[in-house]
Amino acid sequence: METMEIHKKFTFEAAHRLPNAPEGHICQRLHGHSFEIEIRIRGPVDEARGWVEDFGKIDEAFTPLHENLDHHYLNEVEGLENPTSENLARWLWQRLHPSLPGLCRVEVSETCNTGCTYDGPAAG
């Protein structure tokens, strides 16, 4: 059976600070980003439908997360008290994977030049 990977991008605006950054680090100060999130799903192509997953299902899974993140102070979101890109990617994975079992990657970009890729927890 043929396997493919699909992706969908989302954006949100949010403020945060990194409380665990070294003393004097600029990221300890309150600042904001235009975050871009890319959700990737891998799986077999359903022969009848012709797709790996309905993009609408990805929208449904991400919408409640978007509502918790967009135009919020990330440090106040439960589980994101230290909202690095790495922690945000892991937080998203944990909430998306139950409804998107084909989830294979979450990418978080906090600027056009910086970001993080999370491929899920290590097997074993």
C-alpha positions as a Markdown table, in Angstrom:
| # | Residue | x | y | z |
|---|---|---|---|---|
| 1 | Met | 0.0 | 0.0 | 0.0 |
| 2 | Glu | 1.3 | 3.5 | -0.9 |
| 3 | Thr | 2.2 | 5.8 | 1.9 |
| 4 | Met | 2.3 | 9.6 | 1.6 |
| 5 | Glu | 2.7 | 12.6 | 3.9 |
| 6 | Ile | 0.4 | 15.6 | 3.9 |
| 7 | His | 0.7 | 18.9 | 5.8 |
| 8 | Lys | -1.3 | 21.8 | 6.9 |
| 9 | Lys | -0.1 | 25.2 | 8.2 |
| 10 | Phe | -1.6 | 27.4 | 10.9 |
| 11 | Thr | -0.6 | 30.7 | 12.3 |
| 12 | Phe | -1.3 | 32.5 | 15.6 |
| 13 | Glu | 0.0 | 35.6 | 17.4 |
| 14 | Ala | 1.1 | 35.3 | 21.0 |
| 15 | Ala | 3.3 | 36.8 | 23.7 |
| 16 | His | 5.6 | 34.9 | 26.0 |
| 17 | Arg | 8.8 | 35.1 | 28.0 |
| 18 | Leu | 11.3 | 32.4 | 28.8 |
| 19 | Pro | 11.7 | 32.3 | 32.5 |
| 20 | Asn | 14.4 | 29.7 | 32.5 |
| 21 | Ala | 16.7 | 31.5 | 30.0 |
| 22 | Pro | 20.0 | 32.6 | 31.4 |
| 23 | Glu | 20.1 | 35.8 | 33.4 |
| 24 | Gly | 20.1 | 38.9 | 31.2 |
| 25 | His | 19.0 | 36.9 | 28.1 |
| 26 | Ile | 16.6 | 38.9 | 25.8 |
| 27 | Cys | 14.1 | 36.1 | 25.8 |
| 28 | Gln | 13.5 | 36.6 | 29.5 |
| 29 | Arg | 11.7 | 39.8 | 28.7 |
| 30 | Leu | 8.1 | 39.8 | 27.5 |
| 31 | His | 7.9 | 39.7 | 23.7 |
| 32 | Gly | 5.7 | 38.3 | 21.0 |
| 33 | His | 5.8 | 36.2 | 17.8 |
| 34 | Ser | 3.8 | 35.5 | 14.8 |
| 35 | Phe | 4.0 | 31.7 | 15.2 |
| 36 | Glu | 3.6 | 29.3 | 12.2 |
| 37 | Ile | 2.7 | 25.7 | 13.0 |
| 38 | Glu | 2.9 | 22.9 | 10.4 |
| 39 | Ile | 1.1 | 19.6 | 11.1 |
| 40 | Arg | 2.3 | 16.6 | 9.1 |
| 41 | Ile | 0.3 | 13.4 | 8.8 |
| 42 | Arg | 1.7 | 10.2 | 7.2 |
| 43 | Gly | -0.2 | 7.2 | 6.1 |
| 44 | Pro | -1.6 | 5.1 | 3.3 |
| 45 | Val | -3.7 | 6.7 | 0.7 |
| 46 | Asp | -7.3 | 5.6 | 1.1 |
| 47 | Glu | -8.1 | 4.1 | -2.4 |
| 48 | Ala | -11.8 | 5.1 | -2.2 |
| 49 | Arg | -11.3 | 8.7 | -1.1 |
| 50 | Gly | -7.9 | 9.3 | -2.6 |
| 51 | Trp | -6.4 | 10.9 | 0.5 |
| 52 | Val | -4.3 | 10.2 | 3.5 |
| 53 | Glu | -6.5 | 12.2 | 5.8 |
| 54 | Asp | -9.2 | 14.8 | 5.4 |
| 55 | Phe | -7.7 | 18.3 | 5.9 |
| 56 | Gly | -10.9 | 19.2 | 7.7 |
| 57 | Lys | -10.1 | 16.7 | 10.4 |
| 58 | Ile | -6.7 | 18.4 | 10.9 |
| 59 | Asp | -8.6 | 21.8 | 11.2 |
| 60 | Glu | -11.0 | 20.2 | 13.8 |
| 61 | Ala | -8.1 | 18.9 | 15.9 |
| 62 | Phe | -6.2 | 22.2 | 15.8 |
| 63 | Thr | -9.1 | 24.7 | 16.3 |
| 64 | Pro | -9.4 | 24.3 | 20.1 |
| 65 | Leu | -5.7 | 24.6 | 20.5 |
| 66 | His | -5.6 | 27.7 | 18.3 |
| 67 | Glu | -8.3 | 29.2 | 20.5 |
| 68 | Asn | -6.1 | 28.6 | 23.6 |
| 69 | Leu | -3.0 | 30.1 | 22.0 |
| 70 | Asp | -4.0 | 32.9 | 19.6 |
| 71 | His | -3.5 | 36.4 | 21.2 |
| 72 | His | -2.8 | 34.9 | 24.6 |
| 73 | Tyr | 0.2 | 35.0 | 27.0 |
| 74 | Leu | 1.6 | 31.5 | 26.5 |
| 75 | Asn | 3.1 | 31.4 | 30.0 |
| 76 | Glu | -0.4 | 31.3 | 31.4 |
| 77 | Val | -1.5 | 28.3 | 29.2 |
| 78 | Glu | -1.5 | 25.1 | 31.3 |
| 79 | Gly | 1.6 | 23.1 | 30.4 |
| 80 | Leu | 3.4 | 26.0 | 28.7 |
| 81 | Glu | 4.8 | 27.8 | 31.7 |
| 82 | Asn | 8.2 | 27.7 | 29.9 |
| 83 | Pro | 7.0 | 28.2 | 26.3 |
| 84 | Thr | 10.0 | 27.5 | 24.2 |
| 85 | Ser | 9.5 | 26.4 | 20.7 |
| 86 | Glu | 10.5 | 22.9 | 21.8 |
| 87 | Asn | 8.0 | 22.8 | 24.6 |
| 88 | Leu | 5.3 | 24.2 | 22.4 |
| 89 | Ala | 5.9 | 21.5 | 19.7 |
| 90 | Arg | 5.7 | 18.8 | 22.4 |
| 91 | Trp | 2.6 | 20.3 | 23.9 |
| 92 | Leu | 0.9 | 20.4 | 20.5 |
| 93 | Trp | 1.8 | 16.8 | 19.7 |
| 94 | Gln | 0.4 | 15.6 | 23.0 |
| 95 | Arg | -2.9 | 17.2 | 22.2 |
| 96 | Leu | -3.1 | 16.4 | 18.5 |
| 97 | His | -2.0 | 12.8 | 18.4 |
| 98 | Pro | -5.1 | 11.3 | 20.0 |
| 99 | Ser | -7.3 | 12.6 | 17.2 |
| 100 | Leu | -4.7 | 12.4 | 14.5 |
| 101 | Pro | -3.0 | 9.0 | 14.9 |
| 102 | Gly | -1.1 | 9.4 | 11.6 |
| 103 | Leu | 0.7 | 12.5 | 13.1 |
| 104 | Cys | 4.4 | 12.3 | 12.2 |
| 105 | Arg | 5.7 | 15.8 | 12.8 |
| 106 | Val | 4.9 | 19.1 | 14.4 |
| 107 | Glu | 6.9 | 22.1 | 13.2 |
| 108 | Val | 6.9 | 25.4 | 15.2 |
| 109 | Ser | 8.4 | 28.6 | 13.7 |
| 110 | Glu | 8.6 | 31.6 | 15.9 |
| 111 | Thr | 10.2 | 33.7 | 13.3 |
| 112 | Cys | 10.9 | 33.3 | 9.6 |
| 113 | Asn | 14.4 | 32.1 | 10.5 |
| 114 | Thr | 14.0 | 30.1 | 13.7 |
| 115 | Gly | 11.9 | 27.1 | 14.7 |
| 116 | Cys | 11.7 | 23.6 | 16.0 |
| 117 | Thr | 10.7 | 20.2 | 14.5 |
| 118 | Tyr | 9.3 | 17.4 | 16.8 |
| 119 | Asp | 8.8 | 13.9 | 15.4 |
| 120 | Gly | 7.0 | 12.6 | 18.5 |
| 121 | Pro | 8.3 | 10.6 | 21.5 |
| 122 | Ala | 11.1 | 8.2 | 20.9 |
| 123 | Ala | 10.0 | 4.6 | 20.5 |
| 124 | Gly | 10.9 | 2.2 | 23.2 |
